[in-house]
Amino acid sequence: MPLGTPLGDQLSIVHLASGIAGAYCTKLLVDGGAKAIRVEPPEGDPLRWRSASGAPVNPDLGGSLFQYLAASTASVTADVRSSQDRTRAWGLLESADVVVWSEGSPLAEAPEFSPVNIRSRAPGAVVVALTPYGLWAAEQKKPATEFTLQAMSGGWITRGSAAREPLAAGGDHGDWVLGTFAALGALAGWTRARRSGRGELVDVAMLDALHLTQPFFAPTFEVAAGRPYRSFRARPLPLNHPTKDGYVGFQVTTGQQWLDFCVLVERPDWVEDPSLARQEVRTLRYDEVCGHIDKWTSERTTEEVIEIASLLRLPVAPVNNGETIRAFPPIVARGWIIQNPHGGFQQPVPPYTFWGDVALRPPGPSPRLGEHNGAARPGTAQSDVRAESGESGSLPFERLRIIDFTAFWAGPIISHFFAILGADVIHVESTTRPDGLRASTLRHDMSEGWWEASPFFAGTNTNKRGITLDMNTERGRELALKLIADADILVENFSSRVMEQWGLSYDRVQEINPRLIMLRASGFGNSGPWRDHVAYATTVEQASGLSWVTGYPDDRPEITGGACDPIAGSHAAFAIMLALQHRDRTGQGILVEAPQFTSGLSISAEQMIERSATGAVLGRNGNRSWVHAPQGAYRVADAAPRYASMPNDDWIALSVTSQAQWRALCEVIDAPRLALDPELADAQGRMRRHDEIDEAIGAWARPLPAAAAVEALTAAGVPASRFIGLAGLHELPEVVSRGLYEYVDQPVLGRVPIVGYPARFEHGPHRIHRTPAPTLGQHNREILEQVLGLSRAEVEVLEAAEIIGQRPRTGTAW
């Protein structure tokens, strides 16, 4: 008997979007069991013709990336000039459960088919709008691309060399991130619509998504500390280093890891120099430190380095690309690569696994353009899921309780999504092992309250309650089991053996709570040859291929800067929502596995797909695009820095994605010769002569202030922006008008701005951060007495035995 999907064909989608972001949003929903119809213009979604390698595209099936993202969907064409086609499109839209909308096709850009109009004419549908700045932002009509929005998000300051141009994350990073948050918004909105009988508009902005995933709560740090999180551009050390046969990547976070790394690279003198324990000092001594590491790694193979580093429990991984990743041991052992049913190329599986009597939809073929004209019919799922209670104003998850055994960023952001949308999230720590993110404190002298002075913990744990339980004691484990017995969801992101050591295996918790959903989010999965490897966001970027395509083409790979933490956590949150739909239909709990690595693999899928389909290994282009030209960073006249510690280092980002924009650019920079050159009439020709075009743009831009250059370009319709560092991000007009940052009163940090959520919901919440992140053990008494029913005397006994507490104990492990 075939297994059912989590959504069980109950959700119908009309895809009125263009490009990677909307396609990835729809793919995540379709993988979960939704049915989707793509409404395309007669010439097709431009994504059909994308070829990152430049290889010819199959005119019937489209390019390999389209075939991957559009699997199991239908295609109808609609010409905005045809009243018959518009009527047919409205018939589909008015019966949809979810409409995924973005600009990029004549139909979507017609005023008749604006998200607001669709919302009005399809009152039962959840309309998810993907835009650069947000639907109602003052800047919404300003031209922008994924590249120019990255420049406004601060992440570039953690990459590359100060002697060269700033670097964006490669691989159209922001498009995949936007699609992930759009899918979360779609499914959360539909969850509420099933109760209320009313749809809603979900407004998802790419700039918001990048501010959540790129700068690592830099505005919170800046306001609390009175200085920028980082004031100059430099690579962290160690990072990615050459070996005999490739590159190997490290991530050294804790003091102990640095000491172990010194042992690894045979530099005992570094151990004796306490200043090198600080990343800033290693950066200032870059040539010395990096030079030795490069020499040591280059004398060994990647496998040899990983073997030795793993024995020291250091986070380490190969820097994989589209070729090498196919032989990566966790992928081979777990079967995380499958064959596309139509194109025959290799592609990654979805980034989570359901263990039980439910399965994700196997990928079907992608549609030919207009293949289902005359055959596609409006969905009927709406009529089956309407109006359970009429509670349109309630938050989607306010009936849920989540027990959160997570730490750092990738784990807590899973439950943070649900806490924002109303769930009761209980964050479990202990006084001997608090959440490791608390150690990223502003009080390096370890003065009183240092564990509450972390801007990063403050940023990802709002709206939660906090409890401490010593899980090394029998009583602590008993209390944890009692919490789990009455919970809906249990989330953990420890290394694979921890929960079993505490007696919290899935078999045990399912025995006491059959309706429980348990999500496990370790680095490389809970089985397979890498199950015990230590992983941070950087490790995942290195192993999954994201790092390989980020950097200068003549230099080592870089990293995105930690973005894989929120990306992995967001995929895991989506998996939980799918599990909740399964439980609503069957009454059964389930175990879900969402490794960080598989999320990284999903958003770097194009590398594997292109290598398998065309033989091309996609590589680093600096700031250049695989499919558009010109695109790059250009130096402008330096402005006074916000802080004295910051260098004069002003650049603008520019990206041309159409012929009209190319003509406009040539006019702005007064380059009629380029405009009239027939070889430059298409993107491929401009790519071949990118250096020449860059010289012309650079000569025009260099004397101008950034504001003047950006104003001239955007006024002409050319996407452009200034490169914004990690200072003042919360004061950008584009995010101020959106209200992206909310001020929260934190007991130790004071009143600080915290980034909001990229998906804005018509029916709320209208404030994201309603309560600050909990102090250590803040809600011990409240939870133990009100949730578990303990008496005050029993709680006092627990305090005396130090099973609970509100300050770290001496000898705390981080």
C-alpha atoms as one frame of an Amber mdcrd trajectory, in Angstrom:
protein
   0.000   0.000   0.000   1.574   3.340  -1.010   2.264   5.813   1.746   0.259
   9.023   1.829   1.831  12.477   1.703   1.615  14.880   4.644  -0.784  17.179
   2.796  -2.694  14.332   1.170  -3.637  16.346  -1.942  -5.732  18.665   0.242
  -3.869  21.829  -0.783  -4.237  23.315  -4.283  -1.795  25.932  -5.567  -1.887
  28.314  -8.480   1.658  29.363  -9.311   1.646  32.876 -10.760   5.319  33.501
 -10.112   8.559  33.675 -12.033  12.105  32.681 -11.180  13.823  30.558  -8.564
  12.219  31.962  -5.406   8.597  31.330  -6.344   9.455  27.995  -7.938  11.251
  26.792  -4.789   8.314  27.877  -2.631   5.922  25.853  -4.780   8.302  22.889
  -4.934   8.458  22.623  -1.131   4.657  22.559  -0.971   4.345  20.071  -3.850
   6.924  17.762  -2.255   4.637  17.747   0.792   1.649  16.614  -1.274   0.106
  19.802  -2.678  -1.248  20.035  -6.225   0.029  22.936  -8.326  -0.875  24.564
 -11.647   1.643  26.959 -13.170   0.101  29.861 -15.103   2.762  30.964 -17.586
   2.889  33.567 -20.343   2.903  32.185 -23.898   6.713  32.440 -24.005   7.006
  30.585 -20.681   8.465  31.388 -17.302  11.996  32.742 -17.873  13.165  30.042
 -15.470  12.473  27.503 -18.251  15.318  28.955 -20.287  17.872  29.329 -17.508
  21.214  27.623 -18.100  23.873  28.493 -15.557  26.508  26.598 -17.527  25.510
  28.075 -20.876  24.584  24.634 -22.233  21.636  24.469 -24.671  18.184  24.176
 -23.112  15.702  21.483 -24.140  13.008  23.512 -25.942  10.231  21.136 -24.862
  11.184  20.389 -21.265  13.125  23.515 -20.327  16.462  23.657 -18.576  17.536
  21.190 -15.931  16.925  23.578 -13.014  13.371  24.193 -14.218  12.792  20.449
 -14.516  13.947  20.029 -10.925  11.889  22.863  -9.463   8.741  22.294 -11.521
   8.433  18.526 -10.965   4.897  17.186 -10.459   3.196  20.424 -11.527   0.883
  21.292 -14.417   1.325  24.141 -16.912  -1.251  26.337 -18.597  -0.510  29.425
 -20.647  -2.361  32.704 -20.426  -1.841  35.746 -22.606  -2.712  38.944 -20.749
  -3.971  40.416 -24.030  -6.635  37.700 -24.366  -9.888  38.157 -22.440 -10.530
  34.428 -22.741  -7.148  33.627 -21.178  -7.695  36.147 -18.392 -11.067  34.600
 -17.615  -9.499  31.143 -17.520  -6.775  32.395 -15.190  -9.357  33.880 -12.838
 -11.201  30.571 -12.785  -8.063  28.911 -11.476  -7.178  31.665  -9.027 -10.622
  31.924  -7.484 -10.630  28.237  -6.576  -7.072  27.985  -5.232  -6.124  27.409
  -1.619  -2.768  29.161  -2.124  -1.614  31.551  -4.828   2.145  32.031  -5.161
   2.733  35.408  -6.837   5.752  37.374  -7.980   6.526  39.805 -10.758   8.248
  38.509 -13.857   5.466  37.754 -16.308   3.073  40.107 -18.167   0.073  38.468
 -16.493   1.361  38.845 -12.926   2.451  42.428 -13.588  -0.938  43.454 -14.985
  -2.870  45.559 -12.415  -5.818  43.199 -12.803  -3.724  40.378 -11.318  -2.092
  42.245  -8.457  -1.934  40.372  -5.128  -4.503  42.745  -3.643  -6.950  42.109
  -6.499  -6.445  38.355  -6.270  -7.013  38.520  -2.515 -10.268  40.426  -3.110
 -11.622  38.100  -5.794 -10.454  34.883  -4.087 -11.422  35.529  -0.440 -10.743
  31.981   0.652  -7.218  31.829  -0.746  -3.896  32.548   0.895  -2.055  34.861
  -1.504   1.708  34.761  -0.998   3.443  37.730  -2.612   7.221  37.604  -3.125
   8.755  41.043  -3.671  12.115  42.777  -3.140  11.071  45.227  -0.410   7.520
  44.272   0.602   4.246  45.081  -1.100   3.639  48.406   0.605   7.201  49.596
   1.103   7.863  53.064  -0.271  10.747  51.587  -2.283   8.722  48.751  -3.819
   8.869  50.237  -7.296  12.642  50.768  -7.100  14.389  48.190  -9.312  16.270
  45.523  -7.386  17.761  42.084  -7.807  18.968  39.401  -5.457  22.496  40.792
  -5.841  21.651  44.419  -5.049  19.580  43.347  -2.038  22.481  41.274  -0.716
  24.604  44.422  -0.871  22.110  46.078   1.482  22.265  43.257   4.032  25.783
  43.456   5.463  26.876  39.870   4.870  29.612  40.866   2.418  31.742  42.304
   5.218  32.582  38.767   6.395  33.946  37.699   2.988  36.949  38.333   0.847
  39.823  40.762   1.135  39.717  44.425   2.101  42.075  45.071  -0.817  39.481
  43.872  -3.321  35.810  44.443  -4.076  33.124  43.249  -1.614  31.698  39.798
  -2.265  28.126  38.563  -2.405  27.198  34.984  -1.586  27.152  32.964  -4.798
  24.572  30.733  -6.416  21.617  33.199  -6.362  21.587  32.648  -2.639  18.840
  35.146  -1.796  16.341  33.633  -4.229  16.461  30.275  -2.472  16.206  31.955
   0.923  13.168  33.976  -0.167  11.470  30.851  -1.514  11.989  29.075   1.808
  10.324  31.839   3.830   7.518  32.116   1.280   6.743  28.408   1.708   6.663
  28.831   5.487   4.276  31.767   5.109   2.048  29.895   2.678   1.605  26.836
   4.869   1.164  28.845   8.068  -1.457  31.014   6.370  -3.286  27.965   5.061
  -3.213  26.396   8.529  -5.112  29.421   9.853  -7.420  29.567   6.822  -8.551
  25.993   7.456  -9.812  27.067  10.869 -11.289  30.408   9.913 -12.677  29.921
   6.427 -10.923  33.148   5.409  -7.816  33.514   3.337  -5.190  36.180   3.806
  -2.371  38.042   2.135   1.144  36.954   3.113   3.727  39.592   2.193   7.283
  38.195   1.917  10.216  40.517   1.197  13.658  39.408   0.054  15.407  42.278
   1.838  13.781  41.137   5.101  14.839  37.546   4.463  18.431  38.608   3.862
  18.486  40.795   6.978  17.396  37.805   9.035  19.907  35.392   7.511  23.003
  37.476   6.609  24.127  39.920   9.372  23.626  37.679  12.456  21.705  40.222
  14.580  24.328  42.924  13.961  21.904  45.789  14.773  21.101  44.212  18.140
  24.826  43.983  18.864  25.501  47.532  17.645  22.899  49.232  19.837  23.754
  47.130  22.899  27.533  47.506  22.514  27.740  51.013  21.094  29.949  49.812
  18.239  29.489  47.791  15.062  29.584  44.005  15.184  32.428  44.160  12.647
  33.916  47.379  11.359  36.270  46.124   8.656  36.331  43.470   5.956  38.369
  40.345   6.628  38.126  36.580   6.433  37.826  34.647   9.679  40.593  32.156
  10.442  40.800  29.269  10.015  38.375  28.878   7.107  38.960  27.221   3.713
  42.467  26.026   2.950  44.084  24.211  -0.006  44.951  20.517   0.164  46.717
  18.204  -2.261  43.423  17.459  -3.991  41.055  20.344  -3.254  40.053  22.471
  -0.292  39.219  21.644   3.303  37.061  23.857   5.508  37.184  24.485   9.260
  35.061  26.382  11.756  36.697  27.296  15.057  34.205  28.853  17.457  35.094
  27.997  21.047  38.337  28.542  22.926  38.846  24.797  23.261  38.425  24.326
  19.522  41.170  26.887  18.897  43.522  25.055  21.247  42.733  21.761  19.515
  43.249  23.374  16.125  46.716  24.555  17.202  47.519  20.929  18.023  46.190
  19.868  14.619  48.419  22.218  12.635  51.425  21.595  14.894  51.784  25.080
  16.360  52.159  24.696  20.150  53.494  28.269  20.312  50.046  29.534  19.272
  48.601  27.801  22.336  50.946  29.874  24.488  49.716  33.116  22.913  46.321
  33.832  24.521  45.652  36.775  22.203  45.248  34.379  19.252  42.192  32.854
  20.889  40.322  35.939  19.651  39.220  35.932  16.039  40.020  39.646  15.621
  43.673  39.054  16.516  43.997  36.149  14.119  42.552  38.381  11.420  45.104
  41.124  12.131  47.869  38.512  11.820  46.290  37.027   8.700  49.394  36.487
   6.575  51.242  34.698   9.371  48.366  32.499  10.527  46.845  31.712   7.143
  50.231  31.099   5.571  51.089  28.359   8.053  47.655  26.725   7.850  47.808
  26.708   4.042  51.245  25.106   4.125  50.152  22.429   6.596  46.942  21.497
   4.741  48.514  21.596   1.277  50.919  18.825   2.282  47.983  16.452   2.914
  44.912  15.210   1.098  41.481  16.459   2.094  40.603  13.038   3.501  43.759
  12.947   5.613  43.069  16.371   7.119  39.445  15.476   7.883  40.463  12.212
   9.532  42.914  13.891  11.911  40.681  16.900  12.646  37.685  14.676  13.368
  39.629  12.795  16.016  40.016  16.152  17.768  36.248  16.807  17.420  36.871
  19.855  15.254  34.179  21.031  12.828  35.707  20.139   9.467  34.459  19.259
   5.987  35.583  19.053   2.377  34.716  22.109   0.310  32.546  20.206  -2.131
  31.477  21.183  -5.634  29.029  19.755  -8.165  31.440  16.940  -8.993  32.872
  15.913  -5.625  29.624  16.146  -3.700  28.209  13.090  -5.450  30.783  10.894
  -3.676  30.462  12.574  -0.262  30.039   9.660   2.215  26.823  10.885   3.950
  25.132  11.349   0.582  26.119   7.912  -0.652  25.201   6.145   2.607  21.851
   7.880   3.050  20.743   7.929  -0.587  20.383  11.708  -0.621  20.742  11.875
  -4.425  18.070  10.603  -6.812  17.521  10.723 -10.562  15.181  13.221 -12.155
  12.364  11.233 -13.806  12.332  13.325 -16.969  15.808  14.704 -17.543  17.747
  11.751 -16.163  20.145  13.993 -14.243  20.939  13.726 -10.552  19.249  15.930
  -7.981  19.007  16.085  -4.169  16.142  14.584  -2.224  13.983  16.944  -0.121
  15.835  18.189   2.972  13.902  16.174   5.566  12.847  12.583   6.137   9.587
  11.340   7.671   9.881   8.075   9.562   6.493   6.349   9.656   3.458   5.775
   7.477   3.821   9.004   5.522   6.202  10.025   2.759   7.021  13.038   0.646
   5.811  13.030  -2.945   8.271  11.334  -5.323   9.235  13.786  -8.076   7.143
  13.461 -11.194   7.962  14.975 -14.572   7.941  18.717 -15.076   5.340  20.038
 -17.529   5.867  21.109 -21.107   4.827  24.679 -21.716   1.031  24.784 -21.905
   0.834  20.992 -21.634  -2.365  21.185 -19.597  -4.211  23.873 -21.550  -7.821
  22.751 -21.668  -7.145  19.939 -19.210  -6.298  21.760 -15.993  -9.315  22.356
 -13.841  -9.827  24.504 -10.772  -8.947  22.767  -7.534 -11.643  21.519  -5.206
  -9.690  21.361  -1.985 -11.058  24.668  -0.672 -14.512  23.296  -0.053 -13.112
  20.523   2.139 -11.228  22.703   4.615 -13.369  25.725   5.343 -14.507  27.289
   8.621 -13.855  25.087  11.576 -14.288  27.929  14.057 -14.277  31.269  12.298
 -11.243  32.409  14.330  -9.559  34.464  11.630  -7.802  36.692  14.142  -6.194
  33.916  16.165  -2.565  33.028  15.567  -1.943  29.858  13.562  -0.151  27.901
  16.310  -1.516  29.282  19.558  -2.868  25.858  20.508   0.540  24.169  20.327
   3.146  23.501  22.991   6.734  22.863  21.909   9.514  21.523  24.112  12.685
  23.023  22.710  15.951  21.158  23.403  18.022  23.261  21.009  21.018  25.586
  21.129  22.924  28.187  19.099  20.973  29.507  16.053  19.941  26.679  13.727
  17.930  24.943  16.465  16.240  27.852  18.241  15.061  29.442  14.993  12.959
  26.309  14.362  10.825  26.907  17.411  11.103  30.701  17.091   8.916  30.580
  13.983   6.179  28.877  15.984   6.635  31.180  18.988   6.157  34.185  16.694
   2.903  32.640  15.448   1.470  31.881  18.871   2.872  28.561  20.117   3.892
  28.071  23.751   7.594  27.284  23.345   9.510  26.076  26.403  13.254  26.434
  25.833  15.127  23.878  27.942  18.664  24.594  29.165  20.652  23.641  32.269
  22.865  25.574  34.638  25.768  23.283  33.716  25.159  23.519  29.951  23.212
  26.657  28.989  22.443  27.423  25.365  25.873  27.928  23.792  24.788  31.169
  22.152  24.765  32.804  25.585  28.567  32.539  25.559  28.665  35.044  22.683
  28.430  37.787  25.260  29.285  41.461  25.363  30.752  40.972  28.840  34.037
  39.292  27.985  35.253  39.931  31.530  32.597  37.442  32.704  31.179  39.991
  35.134  27.800  39.470  36.790  25.042  38.696  34.297  27.399  37.946  31.417
  25.197  35.025  30.360  22.327  37.448  29.694  24.431  39.828  27.578  24.284
  37.963  24.267  22.650  39.974  21.454  22.389  36.772  19.454  20.505  34.762
  22.070  18.253  37.788  22.548  17.496  37.839  18.827  16.349  34.276  18.244
  14.443  33.403  21.422  11.787  36.064  21.882   8.262  34.966  22.859   9.590
  31.791  24.523   9.555  30.607  28.105  12.757  29.267  29.651  13.415  26.450
  32.095  16.626  24.850  33.372  16.793  21.112  34.030  19.907  19.145  34.891
  19.522  16.298  32.422  22.410  14.431  34.018  20.177  13.672  36.999  17.340
  11.168  37.143  14.957  13.781  38.521  15.789  16.211  35.716  15.053  13.553
  33.114  11.785  12.634  34.857  10.611  16.238  34.698  11.601  16.472  31.031
   9.512  13.395  30.257   6.545  14.931  32.052   6.830  18.043  29.925   7.057
  15.929  26.794   4.046  13.826  27.801   1.733  16.816  27.399   3.467  18.497
  24.436   2.703  18.588  20.728   6.247  18.877  19.419   9.735  18.041  20.664
  12.644  19.707  18.856  16.365  19.001  19.340  19.557  19.747  17.430  22.207
  18.040  19.541  24.724  15.565  18.195  23.079  12.267  17.410  23.694  10.379
  20.684  22.599  12.959  23.251  18.860  12.329  23.373  19.331   8.552  23.643
  21.798   9.062  26.490  19.102  11.027  28.322  16.498   8.333  27.702  14.624
  10.519  25.223  14.761   8.335  22.144  11.795   8.583  19.782  10.551   5.136
  20.838  10.522   6.254  24.476   8.796   9.600  23.972   6.309   8.124  21.483
   5.416   5.511  24.075   4.342   8.175  26.582   2.854  10.545  23.981   1.675
   8.842  20.757   0.609  12.169  19.209   4.035  13.731  19.663   5.947  15.073
  16.674   9.690  14.785  17.291  12.065  16.675  15.046  15.775  15.936  15.082
  18.109  18.437  13.417  21.705  17.298  13.800  24.421  18.439  11.411  24.729
  15.414   9.121  21.817  13.213  10.192  21.266  10.690  12.944  22.666   7.760
  10.995  25.384   7.257   8.425  29.154   7.686   8.466  29.081  11.363   9.492
  26.458  11.133  12.249  28.990  12.054  14.947  30.740  14.856  13.084  30.526
  18.309  14.642  28.775  20.816  12.384  28.173  24.535  12.407  26.575  26.616
   9.661  29.976  27.101   8.046  30.629  23.355   8.028  27.354  22.831   6.201
  28.190  25.528   3.641  31.559  23.935   2.983  30.202  20.408   2.619  27.068
  21.235   0.616  28.656  23.338  -2.140  27.511  26.804  -1.079  31.043  27.801
  -0.193  32.486  26.537  -3.478  30.550  29.096  -5.567  31.222  32.045  -3.242
  34.451  33.966  -3.772  36.802  35.460  -6.326  37.471  33.133  -9.285  41.250
  33.347  -8.745  41.175  32.768  -4.980  39.949  30.323  -2.348  36.255  29.635
  -1.686  34.533  31.864   0.866  31.474  31.341   3.072  28.062  32.988   3.132
  28.652  33.940   6.787  26.479  31.608   8.852  23.299  31.805   6.781  22.926
  28.025   6.777  21.821  28.154  10.415  18.565  30.040   9.792  18.144  28.340
   6.422  18.348  24.874   7.994  16.117  25.903  10.882  13.508  27.302   8.514
  13.399  24.094   6.478  12.985  22.144   9.710  10.089  24.397  10.766   8.431
  23.724   7.409   8.860  19.977   7.963   7.123  20.298  11.340   4.172  22.031
   9.681   3.893  19.143   7.232   3.971  16.709  10.159   1.191  18.678  11.867
  -0.992  18.319   8.769  -0.361  14.580   8.813  -1.284  14.412  12.491  -4.450
  16.435  11.949  -5.610  13.860   9.402  -4.473  10.679  11.154  -4.117  11.513
  14.843  -0.616  10.032  14.754   2.661  11.566  15.854   5.782  11.033  13.789
   9.565  11.284  13.815  11.047  13.826  11.393  14.747  14.122  10.618  15.957
  17.450   9.180  19.768  17.541   9.053  21.387  20.920   8.518  23.415  19.489
   5.653  20.435  18.489   3.507  19.045  22.026   3.633  22.370  23.339   2.347
  22.291  20.657  -0.323  18.816  21.739  -1.440  19.651  25.383  -1.955  22.881
  24.529  -3.799  21.092  21.969  -5.989  21.917  23.746  -9.238  25.580  22.729
  -8.970  24.842  19.005  -8.775  22.141  19.262 -11.430  24.320  21.141 -13.944
  27.245  18.758 -13.447  25.042  15.744 -14.006  23.037  17.220 -16.887  25.780
  19.038 -18.804  29.132  17.994 -17.359  29.878  21.563 -16.233  31.243  22.258
 -12.756  29.905  25.660 -11.760  32.477  27.782  -9.982  33.171  31.119  -8.382
  32.362  34.212 -10.425  33.132  36.860  -7.834  30.070  39.099  -8.081  29.189
  38.150 -11.627  26.034  36.248 -12.442  25.836  32.912 -14.210  22.989  34.172
 -16.423  22.954  38.004 -16.460  25.467  40.712 -17.361  26.804  43.090 -16.363
  26.728  42.569 -12.610  29.337  43.628 -10.106  30.667  45.860  -7.354  32.036
  49.251  -8.368  34.070  51.692  -6.297  32.599  55.149  -5.708  33.749  58.259
  -3.854  34.268  57.505  -0.184  31.906  58.986   2.373  32.625  59.618   6.045
  32.185  56.310   7.927  29.563  55.905  10.631  32.241  55.005  13.212  35.843
  56.154  13.425  36.949  52.510  13.496  35.478  51.909  10.048  37.572  52.444
   6.904  36.586  54.620   3.958  35.419  51.892   1.630  32.388  52.794  -0.476
  31.038  50.612  -3.268  27.828  50.208  -5.229  26.197  47.032  -6.537  24.752
  47.006 -10.042  22.892  44.238 -11.842  21.389  44.216 -15.337  18.808  41.511
 -16.097  17.110  42.727 -19.302  17.815  44.422 -22.593  15.890  47.517 -21.495
  18.078  47.821 -18.418  21.214  47.416 -20.540  20.167  50.245 -22.821  19.318
  52.404 -19.803  22.703  51.667 -18.209  24.572  52.692 -21.352  22.659  55.970
 -21.417  23.353  56.708 -17.733  27.108  56.079 -18.033  27.228  57.834 -21.433
  28.501  54.822 -23.369  26.729  54.937 -26.770  29.464  52.786 -28.309  28.545
  49.919 -26.009  24.825  50.404 -26.600  25.251  50.157 -30.356  27.597  47.163
 -30.323  25.595  44.192 -31.687  27.758  41.673 -29.813  26.549  43.183 -26.541
  22.869  42.921 -27.419  22.406  39.819 -25.288  23.648  38.603 -21.911  25.980
  35.986 -23.405  27.824  38.605 -25.436  28.094  40.900 -22.430  29.486  38.058
 -20.329  32.255  37.528 -22.876  33.230  41.185 -22.673  32.461  41.761 -19.017
  35.915  43.199 -18.266  35.501  45.900 -20.885  32.034  46.818 -19.589  33.319
  46.880 -16.027  35.986  49.402 -17.001  33.357  51.739 -18.433  31.069  51.438
 -15.409  33.979  51.826 -13.005  35.238  54.988 -14.688  31.760  56.521 -14.473
  31.130  55.507 -10.863  34.486  56.271  -9.207  34.120  60.071  -8.877  30.487
  59.914  -7.702  29.115  59.621  -4.177  27.257  56.351  -3.692  23.880  58.060
  -3.258  24.230  59.988  -6.512  25.321  56.924  -8.483  22.515  54.763  -7.131
  19.920  57.489  -7.705  20.976  57.946 -11.330  20.839  54.222 -12.029  17.597
  53.363 -10.261  15.831  56.402 -11.716  16.655  54.953 -15.144  15.325  51.538
 -14.126  18.688  49.854 -13.494  18.877  47.783 -10.269  21.541  49.289  -8.016
  22.292  49.854  -4.351  25.060  50.912  -2.029  27.021  48.241  -0.185  25.925
  48.600   3.436  28.129  47.156   6.179  27.131  45.828   9.579  26.611  49.310
  11.030  23.274  51.077  10.782  21.393  48.279   9.044  18.336  48.893  11.221
  18.228  52.539  10.113  18.106  51.935   6.363  15.047  53.746   4.959  14.007
  50.557   3.176  13.661  48.618   6.440  12.433  51.561   8.527   9.470  52.057
   6.194   8.746  48.344   6.464   9.061  48.362  10.264  11.370  45.388  10.021
  13.208  45.999  13.305  11.252  46.071  16.566  12.688  47.427  19.816  12.643
  45.015  22.736  13.514  45.727  26.380  16.135  43.158  27.362  17.007  42.980
  31.103  20.784  43.291  30.636  21.233  44.616  27.097  18.644  47.363  27.476
  16.335  48.505  24.689  17.623  46.925  21.476  16.349  46.448  17.910  15.636
  42.884  16.818  14.978  41.906  13.236  11.417  40.828  12.479  10.186  37.992
  10.286  10.298  38.095   6.467   6.685  36.886   6.102   4.050  39.451   7.157
   0.546  38.098   7.731  -2.612  40.079   7.047  -4.308  38.689  10.155  -1.283
  39.109  12.384   0.745  38.958  14.442   1.231  42.667  13.886   4.042  42.716
  16.436   6.642  39.965  16.097   8.585  40.215  19.369   5.978  40.395  22.119
   8.201  39.297  25.017  12.003  39.307  25.310  14.090  36.153  25.233  13.932
  34.436  28.626  16.684  34.863  31.145  18.295  31.632  32.287  15.651  29.631
  34.158  13.290  32.614  34.203  10.124  30.516  34.094  11.228  27.593  36.273
   8.569  28.104  38.926   5.844  29.067  36.479   6.343  25.962  34.329   6.957
  23.497  37.155   3.989  24.677  39.205   1.460  25.597  36.517   2.306  23.086
  33.784   3.556  20.093  35.809   1.580  20.769  38.988   4.499  20.702  41.435
   4.101  22.371  44.792   6.216  25.326  45.862   7.998  23.088  48.356   8.879
  20.597  45.620  10.296  23.397  43.472  12.416  24.595  46.383  13.839  21.090
  46.772  14.813  21.137  43.096  16.509  24.496  43.557  18.421  23.295  46.622
  19.606  20.218  44.709  20.650  22.465  41.783  18.497  20.500  39.377  17.091
  23.873  38.388  18.680  27.297  38.736  19.038  30.763  37.271  22.784  31.227
  36.877  25.488  29.071  35.306  27.322  26.796  37.692  31.094  26.836  38.043
  32.642  24.603  35.399  29.856  25.254  32.889  30.430  23.487  29.554  29.824
  25.455  26.371
